[in-house]
Amino acid sequence: MAELNITPRCVIVQGNFDVLHPGHIRLLSFARACGDKLIVAVNTDAAMAVKSRINETHRLEMINSLECVDEAFLTSKSPQDTIEEYKPYAVVKGKEFESRDNPELAALNQYGGKLIFGSGEYETIAEQYIRKANKLGSNFDFSEASAFAQRHDITQEKLNHVMDRLNELKVLVIGEIIVDEYVQGTAVGMSQEDPTIVMTPNKTEKFLGGAAITAGHIKSLGARSVSLFSVVGNDAAGQYAKDKIGQYNVHAELFTDTTRPTPLKTRYRASNKTLLRVNQVRQHKIAKELQTSLLKKLEKAIPDIDLLVFSDFNYGVLPQPLVEAIITLCKEHHVKVVADSQTSSQVGDISRYHDMDLITPTERETRVALNNPDDGLVILAHKLSNRSNPKNLVITLGEEGIFIHIPNRQTNDWENDRLPALNRNATDPAGAGDCFLAASSLALCVESSPWEAFYLGSLAAACQVDSLGNTPLSLTVLNQAISESFK
């Protein structure tokens, strides 16, 4: 019989899943790769020949926790009846069933369905396929945060009041969109031909990064409206960015530049470690005609916003003349402005952002901007403040937390403090800085104290790095972290 052309190609696996183990996860991951949608039928307690050690509700919950499973349900029906009801493209069973009698085959033959045997790759790391629950992690340490809160008279009530006001804000983010791709796999050894690690890829995920995820964080944390201005290439990554940004409820003004690809960063990871990152980027400045088009759109948008965020990855979207014109517009319309300018594989200069309400460089970015490898943090912060004149400066220190420097121009004095990283064991550090900038900037816009703003930013960053991939931080999760930090 001719094979049916069923779209999407639905795959079904039916079983007890009594104690969920890596073998189950490998099988289900293999099954998902065989089609476009994986449905798992979990046998009820009554339908099992042997009494289960785990009740049907919990067995179903465990199956639903897997990223590879699109849909799962409890059933008392036989596999043949399930096939008759759903008419899947394929049924997948473990390799051990290949030499046995399989009654599903007759039901599948009625319409041309497939019976596929396979148990998945033994190298698969099961934990990679379990959905990360959007809740506070177990790696948080609030001991020093409590002392910081006491020093600066920060209370849960004050922070809750700040959070309640975020929905008043209209925000515009401008900078580079980056597409972050994660290739998860298992390192299987060293090549015999050359000294290269060999890995077997298990799954690939994509996330929006750069200015796009900063905009996503800001919207997810409660801002009333968020606009994103950026430039993308005429390529698949650019189309992905256009499609994905709509899911964040962010209004996008995206300009196309055919001379550059959309920045794509691919990370190859095994055992929760990144083995290699491949960047597909160009760093030349966008043409003057494109700068003019951007500025014309911004002239119409800026009078109606409360906050503008420069999310600069130094791939050419923000040449200095454009930056200065934007800052002038913001001053004219009394719009708060904050900036982050990254120096990683590329070279940036955070000091070119003058008169910001907040800048958040890393220690390395600060030293590069000042060409200063020698001075301590206090002197570095003071020198950068003298050069760029920010109202607030936070130097981010990765696993060591943040160093806060608040200049007082009237007295030619300043205040310093530090706050350690609140997450002791980050799953993925990507996005910590974006999340810190988003939460801190929003708080400053509703007239919180800088100390309250940076406390909130640190909580947001700790929540963000608790799961893999840079995705918009849930307002519920941040509110839970606020509550937990005062217990």
C-alpha positions in Angstrom: 0.0 0.0 0.0 1.3 3.5 -0.8 2.6 5.5 2.0 0.3 8.3 3.2 1.6 11.9 3.1 0.6 13.0 6.6 1.5 16.5 7.7 2.8 16.9 10.3 4.3 13.5 10.5 3.0 12.3 13.9 4.9 9.6 15.8 3.4 7.7 18.7 5.1 5.8 21.5 3.0 3.8 24.0 4.2 2.3 27.3 4.1 2.2 31.1 7.1 4.4 31.9 7.0 3.0 35.4 10.3 4.5 36.5 11.5 7.1 34.0 15.2 6.3 33.2 17.8 7.4 30.6 16.7 4.5 28.3 13.2 5.9 28.1 14.5 9.3 27.3 16.8 8.1 24.6 14.0 6.1 23.0 11.6 9.2 23.1 14.3 11.5 21.7 14.9 9.0 18.9 11.2 8.8 18.2 10.8 12.6 18.1 13.6 12.7 15.5 11.6 10.3 13.3 8.8 12.8 12.7 7.5 16.3 13.3 5.4 15.6 16.4 5.8 13.1 19.2 2.7 11.9 21.1 3.2 9.5 24.1 0.4 7.3 25.3 1.0 6.4 29.0 -0.8 3.3 30.1 -3.1 3.8 33.1 -2.6 1.9 36.4 -5.6 -0.3 35.5 -4.2 -1.2 32.1 -0.9 -2.4 33.4 -0.3 -6.1 33.9 2.0 -5.5 36.8 1.1 -3.0 39.6 3.2 0.2 39.1 5.4 1.6 41.8 4.5 5.1 40.6 0.9 6.2 40.1 -0.3 7.2 36.7 -0.5 10.9 37.4 3.2 11.1 38.3 4.2 8.9 35.4 2.3 11.3 33.0 3.9 14.4 34.7 7.4 12.9 34.1 6.7 12.3 30.4 5.3 15.8 30.0 8.5 17.2 31.6 10.5 16.1 28.5 11.4 18.6 25.8 11.1 16.0 23.1 7.4 15.2 23.9 4.9 17.4 22.2 1.8 15.8 23.7 1.1 13.0 26.3 -2.0 11.5 27.7 -3.2 8.5 29.9 -4.9 5.7 28.1 -6.5 2.3 28.9 -6.7 1.4 25.2 -4.5 -1.2 23.4 -1.7 0.1 21.1 -3.8 -1.1 18.1 -6.8 1.1 19.3 -4.5 4.1 19.8 -3.2 3.6 16.2 -6.7 3.4 14.8 -7.7 6.6 16.6 -4.6 8.7 15.7 -3.4 7.1 12.5 0.2 8.2 13.1 2.9 8.4 10.5 4.9 5.9 12.6 4.9 4.0 15.9 8.3 3.7 17.6 9.3 0.7 19.8 12.6 -0.3 21.4 15.1 -2.3 19.4 14.4 -5.3 21.6 11.0 -5.7 20.1 12.2 -6.1 16.5 12.4 -9.9 16.7 9.1 -10.3 18.5 5.5 -10.4 17.4 4.2 -6.8 17.1 0.4 -6.5 16.8 0.7 -2.8 16.0 2.0 -3.7 12.5 -1.3 -5.0 11.2 -3.0 -1.8 12.3 -0.4 0.4 10.7 -0.5 -1.6 7.4 -4.2 -0.7 7.1 -3.2 2.8 5.9 0.5 2.7 5.2 1.9 3.7 8.6 5.5 2.7 9.7 6.7 0.6 12.6 10.2 1.8 13.5 12.6 0.1 16.0 15.3 2.0 17.7 16.5 2.7 21.2 18.4 6.0 20.7 22.0 6.8 21.0 23.7 5.5 24.2 25.8 8.7 24.3 22.7 10.8 24.9 22.8 12.7 28.2 19.3 12.3 29.6 19.3 15.6 31.6 19.5 17.6 28.4 16.0 16.5 27.5 14.3 17.5 30.7 12.5 20.8 30.5 13.8 23.4 32.9 11.0 24.4 35.3 10.6 28.2 35.4 11.2 28.5 39.1 13.9 29.6 41.6 16.9 27.4 41.6 18.7 25.7 44.5 22.0 27.5 43.9 21.1 30.9 45.4 23.0 32.4 48.3 21.4 35.5 49.8 23.6 35.8 52.8 25.6 38.8 51.6 22.6 40.2 49.7 20.8 40.6 53.1 23.7 42.7 54.4 23.6 44.8 51.3 19.9 45.3 51.7 20.3 46.4 55.3 23.1 48.9 54.4 20.9 50.6 51.9 17.5 50.3 53.6 16.1 48.0 50.9 12.9 46.2 51.9 10.6 43.7 50.1 7.8 46.3 50.2 9.9 48.9 48.4 11.0 46.4 45.7 7.4 45.3 45.3 6.4 48.9 44.8 9.0 49.3 42.1 7.8 46.2 40.4 4.2 47.4 40.4 5.2 50.5 38.5 7.1 48.9 35.7 4.0 48.6 33.5 4.0 52.4 33.2 7.1 52.4 31.0 7.6 52.7 27.3 11.1 51.5 26.2 13.1 51.5 23.0 16.1 49.2 22.5 18.7 49.8 19.7 21.6 47.6 18.8 22.7 44.3 17.2 20.4 41.3 17.1 22.3 38.1 17.6 21.1 34.6 17.0 22.5 32.1 19.5 22.6 28.5 18.4 23.4 25.7 20.8 24.4 22.3 19.5 24.1 19.9 22.4 26.0 16.6 22.3 28.3 14.1 23.9 32.0 14.1 23.7 33.0 10.6 22.7 36.8 10.9 22.6 39.7 12.2 20.7 40.3 11.9 17.0 43.1 9.5 16.1 44.1 11.6 13.1 44.6 14.9 14.9 44.2 16.3 18.5 40.5 17.1 18.1 37.6 16.4 20.5 35.0 14.3 18.7 31.4 14.9 19.7 28.0 13.4 18.7 25.3 16.0 18.4 22.0 15.2 20.1 19.9 18.3 19.5 20.1 21.9 18.3 18.4 24.9 19.8 18.2 28.6 18.8 17.7 31.7 20.9 17.5 35.4 20.2 20.4 37.3 21.7 21.9 40.7 21.7 19.6 43.7 21.6 16.6 41.3 20.9 16.9 39.4 24.1 17.4 42.7 26.1 14.1 43.9 24.6 12.5 40.5 25.4 13.7 40.7 29.0 12.3 44.3 29.4 8.9 43.4 28.0 8.7 40.2 30.0 9.6 42.1 33.2 6.5 44.2 32.8 7.2 47.2 30.6 4.1 48.6 29.0 5.6 48.6 25.5 9.0 47.8 23.9 10.3 48.7 20.5 13.4 47.2 19.0 15.5 49.0 16.3 18.1 46.9 14.6 19.7 45.8 11.3 19.7 42.2 10.0 21.0 40.4 6.9 19.0 38.9 4.1 19.5 35.4 5.4 18.0 32.6 7.4 19.2 33.9 10.7 17.6 37.3 9.9 14.3 35.6 9.1 14.4 33.6 12.3 14.9 36.9 14.2 11.9 38.5 12.5 9.7 35.5 13.2 10.9 35.0 16.8 10.8 38.6 18.0 7.0 38.7 17.6 6.7 36.0 20.2 8.2 38.4 22.8 5.4 41.0 22.2 8.1 43.5 21.0 7.5 45.9 18.2 10.4 45.5 15.8 11.8 48.1 13.3 14.3 45.9 11.4 16.3 47.3 8.5 18.0 44.9 6.0 21.6 45.3 5.1 22.6 42.9 2.3 26.3 43.5 2.9 26.4 41.8 6.3 25.0 38.5 7.7 22.8 38.5 10.7 25.2 37.7 13.6 25.0 34.0 14.3 26.9 32.4 17.2 27.0 28.6 17.3 28.1 27.0 20.6 29.0 23.3 20.6 28.4 21.9 24.1 28.9 18.6 25.9 28.5 17.8 29.6 27.3 21.4 30.3 30.5 22.8 28.9 31.1 24.8 25.7 33.7 23.1 23.6 33.7 25.6 20.7 32.0 28.8 19.6 31.8 29.7 15.9 30.8 33.4 15.1 29.4 34.3 11.7 29.6 38.1 11.9 30.9 41.2 10.0 32.1 44.3 11.9 32.0 47.1 9.3 29.8 50.1 10.1 26.4 50.4 8.4 26.2 52.8 5.5 25.4 56.5 6.0 22.2 56.0 4.1 21.1 53.4 6.5 22.1 55.5 9.5 19.9 58.3 8.1 16.9 56.0 7.7 17.3 54.7 11.3 17.5 58.3 12.6 14.4 59.4 10.8 12.4 56.6 12.4 13.9 57.3 15.8 13.0 61.0 15.6 9.4 59.9 15.5 9.7 57.3 18.2 11.8 58.9 20.9 9.4 61.7 22.0 7.0 58.9 23.1 9.3 56.8 25.3 10.6 56.8 28.8 13.8 54.9 28.4 16.3 54.2 25.5 18.7 51.3 25.8 21.9 51.0 23.7 22.7 47.3 23.4 26.0 47.6 21.5 27.9 44.5 20.4 30.2 46.5 18.2 29.3 44.9 14.9 28.7 48.2 13.2 25.0 49.0 13.9 25.9 52.0 16.2 28.5 54.2 14.6 29.5 57.2 16.7 27.7 59.9 14.7 24.4 57.9 15.1 25.0 57.4 18.8 25.6 61.1 19.4 22.5 62.1 17.4 20.4 59.6 19.4 21.7 60.9 22.7 20.9 64.5 21.7 17.4 63.5 20.8 16.9 61.8 24.2 18.2 64.9 26.0 15.8 67.1 24.1 12.8 64.9 25.1 14.0 64.1 28.7 14.3 60.4 28.0 16.6 58.3 30.3 19.4 56.5 28.4 21.5 53.5 29.5 24.2 51.6 27.6 26.1 48.3 27.4 28.9 48.0 24.9 30.5 44.6 24.7 34.2 43.8 24.2 34.7 40.1 23.7 35.9 38.6 20.4 35.3 42.2 19.1 36.7 45.5 20.5 34.3 48.1 21.9 34.6 51.3 23.9 32.0 51.9 26.6 33.5 55.4 27.3 32.1 56.7 24.0 28.6 56.7 25.6 28.6 60.0 27.4 26.1 61.3 30.1 24.3 57.9 30.4 22.0 57.3 33.4 23.7 53.9 33.7 26.5 52.0 32.0 27.4 48.4 32.8 30.8 47.3 31.4 32.7 44.2 32.5 36.0 44.7 34.2 37.8 43.8 30.9 35.6 46.3 28.9 36.5 49.0 31.5 40.2 48.3 31.2 40.1 48.2 27.4 38.2 51.5 27.3 40.8 53.2 29.5 43.8 51.2 28.2 44.6 50.5 31.9 45.7 47.0 33.0 47.1 48.1 36.3 44.7 50.1 38.6 42.3 48.7 41.1 38.5 48.7 40.7 37.9 51.9 42.6 40.4 53.9 40.6 39.2 52.3 37.3 35.6 53.2 38.1 36.5 56.8 39.0 38.6 57.3 35.8 35.8 55.9 33.6 33.3 58.1 35.3 35.5 61.2 34.7 35.8 60.3 31.0 32.1 59.4 30.2 30.2 61.1 33.0 27.5 58.5 33.8 25.1 59.0 36.7 25.6 55.4 37.7 28.4 52.9 36.8 28.2 49.2 37.5 31.3 47.1 36.7 30.1 43.5 36.3 32.6 40.8 37.5 31.1 37.5 36.4 31.2 35.0 39.2 32.4 37.7 41.6 29.2 39.8 41.2 29.1 43.5 40.6 31.0 46.7 41.7 28.8 49.8 42.1 30.2 53.3 41.6 27.8 56.3 42.0 29.6 59.6 41.4 28.4 62.9 43.0 29.4 65.7 40.7 28.4 68.4 43.2 30.9 67.3 45.9 33.4 65.6 43.5 32.9 62.5 45.6 31.4 59.1 45.0 29.9 56.0 46.7 31.1 52.5 46.1 29.7 49.1 47.1 29.7 45.6 45.9 27.2 42.7 45.6 28.4 39.2 45.1 26.9 36.9 42.5 23.7 35.4 44.0 23.8 32.2 42.0 26.7 30.1 43.1 26.6 27.6 40.2 25.4 29.1 36.9 24.0 26.6 34.4 24.7 29.1 31.5 26.2 32.5 32.0 24.8 33.8 28.7 22.4 36.6 29.2 23.3 37.6 32.8 24.5 41.1 31.7 21.4 41.6 29.5 19.1 40.7 32.3 20.9 42.8 34.8 20.8 45.9 32.5 17.1 45.3 31.8 15.9 45.0 35.4 18.2 47.8 36.7 17.3 50.2 34.0 13.5 49.7 34.4 13.9 50.3 38.2 15.8 53.5 37.7 13.1 54.8 35.4 10.4 54.5 38.2 12.6 56.4 40.6 13.9 53.6 42.7 17.2 54.3 44.5 20.3 53.0 42.5 20.9 50.5 45.3 17.4 49.1 44.9 17.8 49.0 41.1 21.1 47.1 41.3 19.8 44.7 43.9 16.9 43.9 41.5 19.3 43.6 38.6 21.5 41.1 40.5 18.4 39.0 41.4 17.3 39.0 37.8 20.8 37.9 36.6 20.9 35.1 39.1 17.5 33.8 37.9 18.6 34.1 34.3 21.7 32.0 34.5 19.9 29.2 36.3 18.8 27.6 33.0 20.3 27.0 29.5 19.8 29.6 26.9 19.0 33.3 27.0 15.2 33.6 27.1 13.0 36.3 28.5 12.9 36.2 32.3 9.5 35.6 33.8 8.1 38.3 36.0 6.8 35.6 38.3 10.3 34.1 38.8 11.8 37.5 39.6 9.0 38.2 42.1 9.6 34.8 43.7 13.3 35.6 44.0 12.5 38.9 45.7 10.4 37.1 48.2 13.0 34.4 48.8 15.8 36.9 49.3 14.0 38.4 52.4 13.2 35.2 54.2 
